[in-house]
């Protein structure tokens, strides 16, 4: 279906280019004609070309809307129950991790979109790929320095890969439901293990603080 729409759009573009060329030619020709040489035939042809351009623009716009509608309809058959049936270890942020990431806006936005996935709303994940890549770039750029460890950065890379894969699959109209659900699960798993890695980092930091406090108390007693 997508291939047919693209072919139709390509034909419209060719028609528009052809019509525009004729329009320019006719306009220049009329400019150099004397008023007595301009016949009703010139005006009729010029009017016809204008109609052709308008029709071509409308068809191209309609086909773009149809393509977007096709993508939306393909993922509409996935329900919240389908998402709920996916089995994986779902790790959420600990209290300390939430505090560490509370000012990371892009993480908060992504976390909100994960909640929408659970409601079978995929508008963010099936959107324009360029917009999604810009979001990922901001996500990595705004990442707090305190959690930029090798294990966490590795999880960010995995999250990016699964996010782009999900976007690609949701935007393809020839993917079956099982394939789409598999991609959704892969992304959710990547998000879950990212949270787990942040929790481990925060737990390690908390243990270090506790050990330092104990050592200080021991030194004071001695």
C-alpha positions as a Markdown table, in Angstrom:
| # | Residue | x | y | z |
|---|---|---|---|---|
| 1 | Unk | 0.0 | 0.0 | 0.0 |
| 2 | Unk | 2.8 | 2.4 | 0.9 |
| 3 | Unk | 4.6 | 1.6 | -2.4 |
| 4 | Unk | 1.4 | 2.5 | -4.3 |
| 5 | Unk | 1.0 | 5.7 | -2.5 |
| 6 | Unk | 4.6 | 6.7 | -3.1 |
| 7 | Unk | 4.3 | 5.9 | -6.8 |
| 8 | Unk | 1.1 | 8.0 | -7.0 |
| 9 | Unk | 2.8 | 10.9 | -5.2 |
| 10 | Unk | 5.8 | 10.7 | -7.6 |
| 11 | Unk | 3.4 | 10.9 | -10.6 |
| 12 | Unk | 1.7 | 13.9 | -9.1 |
| 13 | Unk | 5.1 | 15.6 | -8.6 |
| 14 | Unk | 6.0 | 15.0 | -12.3 |
| 15 | Unk | 2.6 | 16.4 | -13.3 |
| 16 | Unk | 3.1 | 19.5 | -11.2 |
| 17 | Unk | 6.5 | 20.1 | -12.7 |
| 18 | Unk | 5.2 | 19.7 | -16.2 |
| 19 | Unk | 2.3 | 22.0 | -15.5 |
| 20 | Unk | 4.5 | 24.6 | -13.9 |
| 21 | Unk | 6.8 | 24.6 | -16.9 |
| 22 | Unk | 3.9 | 25.1 | -19.2 |
| 23 | Unk | 2.6 | 27.9 | -17.0 |
| 24 | Unk | 5.9 | 29.8 | -17.0 |
| 25 | Unk | 6.2 | 29.3 | -20.8 |
| 26 | Unk | 2.7 | 30.6 | -21.4 |
| 27 | Unk | 3.1 | 33.5 | -19.1 |
| 28 | Unk | 6.3 | 34.7 | -20.8 |
| 29 | Unk | 4.7 | 34.2 | -24.2 |
| 30 | Unk | 1.6 | 36.2 | -23.3 |
| 31 | Unk | 3.8 | 39.0 | -21.9 |
| 32 | Unk | 5.5 | 39.5 | -25.3 |
| 33 | Unk | 2.3 | 39.3 | -27.3 |
| 34 | Unk | 0.5 | 42.4 | -28.3 |
| 35 | Unk | -3.0 | 42.8 | -26.9 |
| 36 | Unk | -4.5 | 42.2 | -30.3 |
| 37 | Unk | -2.6 | 38.9 | -30.5 |
| 38 | Unk | -4.0 | 37.5 | -27.2 |
| 39 | Unk | -6.9 | 35.3 | -28.0 |
| 40 | Unk | -9.5 | 33.6 | -25.8 |
| 41 | Unk | -7.6 | 30.4 | -26.4 |
| 42 | Unk | -4.6 | 31.7 | -24.4 |
| 43 | Unk | -6.8 | 32.5 | -21.4 |
| 44 | Unk | -8.6 | 29.2 | -21.6 |
| 45 | Unk | -5.4 | 27.2 | -21.7 |
| 46 | Unk | -3.9 | 29.2 | -18.9 |
| 47 | Unk | -7.0 | 28.6 | -16.8 |
| 48 | Unk | -6.8 | 24.9 | -17.5 |
| 49 | Unk | -3.2 | 24.7 | -16.4 |
| 50 | Unk | -4.0 | 26.5 | -13.1 |
| 51 | Unk | -6.8 | 23.9 | -12.4 |
| 52 | Unk | -4.3 | 21.1 | -13.1 |
| 53 | Unk | -1.8 | 22.5 | -10.6 |
| 54 | Unk | -4.5 | 22.9 | -7.9 |
| 55 | Unk | -5.8 | 19.4 | -8.5 |
| 56 | Unk | -2.2 | 18.0 | -8.3 |
| 57 | Unk | -1.6 | 19.8 | -5.0 |
| 58 | Unk | -4.8 | 18.5 | -3.6 |
| 59 | Unk | -4.1 | 14.9 | -4.6 |
| 60 | Unk | -0.6 | 15.0 | -3.1 |
| 61 | Unk | -2.0 | 16.3 | 0.2 |
| 62 | Unk | -4.8 | 13.7 | 0.2 |
| 63 | Unk | -2.3 | 10.9 | -0.4 |
| 64 | Unk | -0.2 | 12.1 | 2.5 |
| 65 | Unk | -3.2 | 12.0 | 4.8 |
| 66 | Unk | -4.1 | 8.6 | 3.5 |
| 67 | Unk | -0.6 | 7.2 | 4.2 |
| 68 | Unk | -0.7 | 8.6 | 7.8 |
| 69 | Unk | -4.2 | 7.1 | 8.3 |
| 70 | Unk | -2.9 | 3.7 | 7.0 |
| 71 | Unk | -0.1 | 3.7 | 9.7 |
| 72 | Unk | -2.6 | 4.6 | 12.4 |
| 73 | Unk | -5.1 | 1.8 | 11.4 |
| 74 | Unk | -2.4 | -0.8 | 11.4 |
| 75 | Unk | -1.5 | -0.3 | 15.1 |
| 76 | Unk | -5.1 | 0.3 | 16.2 |
| 77 | Unk | -5.7 | -3.5 | 16.7 |
| 78 | Unk | -3.2 | -3.6 | 19.5 |
| 79 | Unk | -5.1 | -3.2 | 22.8 |
| 80 | Unk | -4.1 | -2.5 | 26.4 |
| 81 | Unk | -4.8 | -6.1 | 27.1 |
| 82 | Unk | -2.2 | -7.1 | 24.5 |
| 83 | Unk | 0.4 | -4.9 | 26.2 |
| 84 | Unk | -0.5 | -6.2 | 29.6 |
| 85 | Unk | 0.0 | -9.8 | 28.4 |
| 86 | Unk | 3.7 | -9.1 | 27.6 |
| 87 | Unk | 5.8 | -10.9 | 30.1 |
| 88 | Unk | 9.1 | -9.3 | 31.2 |
| 89 | Unk | 10.8 | -8.0 | 34.4 |
| 90 | Unk | 9.5 | -4.5 | 34.8 |
| 91 | Unk | 11.9 | -2.5 | 36.9 |
| 92 | Unk | 10.8 | 1.0 | 38.1 |
| 93 | Unk | 13.0 | 3.7 | 39.6 |
| 94 | Unk | 13.7 | 3.5 | 43.3 |
| 95 | Unk | 13.2 | 6.5 | 45.5 |
| 96 | Unk | 16.8 | 7.7 | 45.3 |
| 97 | Unk | 16.8 | 7.2 | 41.5 |
| 98 | Unk | 13.6 | 9.3 | 41.2 |
| 99 | Unk | 15.3 | 12.1 | 43.0 |
| 100 | Unk | 18.4 | 11.8 | 40.9 |
| 101 | Unk | 16.4 | 12.0 | 37.6 |
| 102 | Unk | 13.7 | 14.4 | 38.7 |
| 103 | Unk | 15.2 | 17.3 | 36.7 |
| 104 | Unk | 16.0 | 15.3 | 33.6 |
| 105 | Unk | 13.1 | 16.5 | 31.5 |
| 106 | Unk | 13.6 | 14.2 | 28.5 |
| 107 | Unk | 13.6 | 11.1 | 30.8 |
| 108 | Unk | 10.3 | 12.3 | 32.4 |
| 109 | Unk | 8.8 | 12.8 | 28.9 |
| 110 | Unk | 9.9 | 9.3 | 27.8 |
| 111 | Unk | 8.5 | 7.8 | 31.0 |
| 112 | Unk | 5.2 | 9.5 | 30.3 |
| 113 | Unk | 5.1 | 8.0 | 26.8 |
| 114 | Unk | 5.8 | 4.5 | 28.3 |
| 115 | Unk | 2.6 | 5.0 | 30.3 |
| 116 | Unk | 0.8 | 5.8 | 27.0 |
| 117 | Unk | 2.1 | 2.6 | 25.6 |
| 118 | Unk | 0.3 | 0.7 | 28.4 |
| 119 | Unk | -2.9 | 2.4 | 27.1 |
| 120 | Unk | -2.1 | 1.3 | 23.6 |
| 121 | Unk | -1.4 | 4.9 | 22.5 |
| 122 | Unk | 1.6 | 4.8 | 20.1 |
| 123 | Unk | 1.4 | 8.3 | 18.6 |
| 124 | Unk | 4.8 | 9.3 | 19.9 |
| 125 | Unk | 6.6 | 6.1 | 18.9 |
| 126 | Unk | 5.0 | 6.0 | 15.4 |
| 127 | Unk | 5.6 | 9.6 | 14.6 |
| 128 | Unk | 8.2 | 11.3 | 12.4 |
| 129 | Unk | 11.6 | 9.6 | 12.6 |
| 130 | Unk | 13.5 | 12.9 | 12.4 |
| 131 | Unk | 11.5 | 14.2 | 15.4 |
| 132 | Unk | 12.3 | 11.1 | 17.4 |
| 133 | Unk | 16.0 | 11.2 | 16.6 |
| 134 | Unk | 16.1 | 14.9 | 17.8 |
| 135 | Unk | 14.4 | 13.7 | 21.0 |
| 136 | Unk | 17.0 | 11.0 | 21.5 |
| 137 | Unk | 19.8 | 13.5 | 20.9 |
| 138 | Unk | 18.4 | 15.8 | 23.6 |
| 139 | Unk | 17.8 | 12.8 | 25.9 |
| 140 | Unk | 21.5 | 12.0 | 25.7 |
| 141 | Unk | 22.7 | 15.6 | 25.8 |
| 142 | Unk | 20.7 | 16.5 | 28.9 |
| 143 | Unk | 21.6 | 13.3 | 30.8 |
| 144 | Unk | 22.8 | 14.1 | 34.3 |
| 145 | Unk | 26.5 | 13.9 | 34.8 |
| 146 | Unk | 26.1 | 12.0 | 38.0 |
| 147 | Unk | 24.8 | 8.9 | 36.2 |
| 148 | Unk | 27.1 | 8.9 | 33.2 |
| 149 | Unk | 28.8 | 5.6 | 34.0 |
| 150 | Unk | 29.8 | 3.0 | 31.4 |
| 151 | Unk | 27.0 | 0.5 | 32.3 |
| 152 | Unk | 24.3 | 3.2 | 32.2 |
| 153 | Unk | 25.6 | 4.7 | 28.9 |
| 154 | Unk | 25.5 | 1.2 | 27.5 |
| 155 | Unk | 21.8 | 0.9 | 28.5 |
| 156 | Unk | 21.1 | 4.3 | 26.9 |
| 157 | Unk | 22.6 | 3.0 | 23.6 |
| 158 | Unk | 20.4 | -0.2 | 23.8 |
| 159 | Unk | 17.3 | 2.0 | 24.6 |
| 160 | Unk | 18.1 | 4.2 | 21.5 |
| 161 | Unk | 18.4 | 1.2 | 19.3 |
| 162 | Unk | 15.1 | -0.4 | 20.5 |
| 163 | Unk | 13.3 | 2.9 | 20.3 |
| 164 | Unk | 14.3 | 3.5 | 16.6 |
| 165 | Unk | 13.5 | -0.1 | 15.8 |
| 166 | Unk | 10.0 | 0.3 | 17.3 |
| 167 | Unk | 9.4 | 3.5 | 15.3 |
| 168 | Unk | 10.5 | 1.8 | 12.1 |
| 169 | Unk | 8.2 | -1.2 | 12.6 |
| 170 | Unk | 5.2 | 0.8 | 13.7 |
| 171 | Unk | 5.5 | 2.9 | 10.6 |
| 172 | Unk | 5.5 | 0.0 | 8.2 |
| 173 | Unk | 2.1 | -1.1 | 7.1 |
| 174 | Unk | 3.1 | -4.7 | 6.2 |
| 175 | Unk | 4.1 | -5.7 | 9.7 |
| 176 | Unk | 1.9 | -8.2 | 11.5 |
| 177 | Unk | 0.6 | -7.8 | 15.0 |
| 178 | Unk | 3.0 | -10.3 | 16.5 |
| 179 | Unk | 6.0 | -8.4 | 15.1 |
| 180 | Unk | 4.8 | -5.1 | 16.4 |
| 181 | Unk | 4.2 | -6.5 | 19.8 |
| 182 | Unk | 7.7 | -8.0 | 19.9 |
| 183 | Unk | 9.2 | -4.6 | 19.1 |
| 184 | Unk | 7.1 | -3.0 | 21.8 |
| 185 | Unk | 8.3 | -5.6 | 24.3 |
| 186 | Unk | 12.0 | -5.1 | 23.3 |
| 187 | Unk | 11.7 | -1.4 | 23.9 |
| 188 | Unk | 9.9 | -1.8 | 27.3 |
| 189 | Unk | 12.6 | -4.3 | 28.3 |
| 190 | Unk | 15.3 | -1.8 | 27.4 |
| 191 | Unk | 13.6 | 0.9 | 29.4 |
| 192 | Unk | 13.2 | -1.5 | 32.3 |
| 193 | Unk | 16.9 | -2.5 | 32.4 |
| 194 | Unk | 17.9 | 1.2 | 32.1 |
| 195 | Unk | 15.9 | 1.9 | 35.3 |
| 196 | Unk | 17.5 | -1.1 | 36.9 |
| 197 | Unk | 21.0 | 0.1 | 36.1 |
| 198 | Unk | 20.2 | 3.6 | 37.5 |
| 199 | Unk | 18.9 | 1.9 | 40.7 |
| 200 | Unk | 22.2 | -0.1 | 41.1 |
| 201 | Unk | 24.2 | 3.1 | 40.7 |
| 202 | Unk | 22.1 | 4.9 | 43.3 |
| 203 | Unk | 22.3 | 1.9 | 45.7 |
| 204 | Unk | 26.0 | 1.8 | 45.3 |
| 205 | Unk | 26.3 | 5.5 | 46.1 |
| 206 | Unk | 24.0 | 5.1 | 49.2 |
| 207 | Unk | 26.2 | 2.2 | 50.5 |
| 208 | Unk | 29.3 | 4.3 | 50.1 |
| 209 | Unk | 27.8 | 7.2 | 52.0 |
| 210 | Unk | 26.8 | 4.8 | 54.7 |
| 211 | Unk | 30.2 | 3.2 | 54.9 |
| 212 | Unk | 31.9 | 6.6 | 55.2 |
| 213 | Unk | 29.5 | 7.6 | 58.0 |
| 214 | Unk | 30.3 | 4.4 | 59.9 |
| 215 | Unk | 34.1 | 5.0 | 59.4 |
| 216 | Unk | 33.8 | 8.5 | 60.7 |
| 217 | Unk | 31.9 | 7.4 | 63.8 |
| 218 | Unk | 34.5 | 4.7 | 64.4 |
| 219 | Unk | 37.3 | 7.3 | 64.2 |
| 220 | Unk | 35.6 | 9.6 | 66.6 |
| 221 | Unk | 35.1 | 6.8 | 69.1 |
| 222 | Unk | 38.8 | 6.0 | 68.9 |
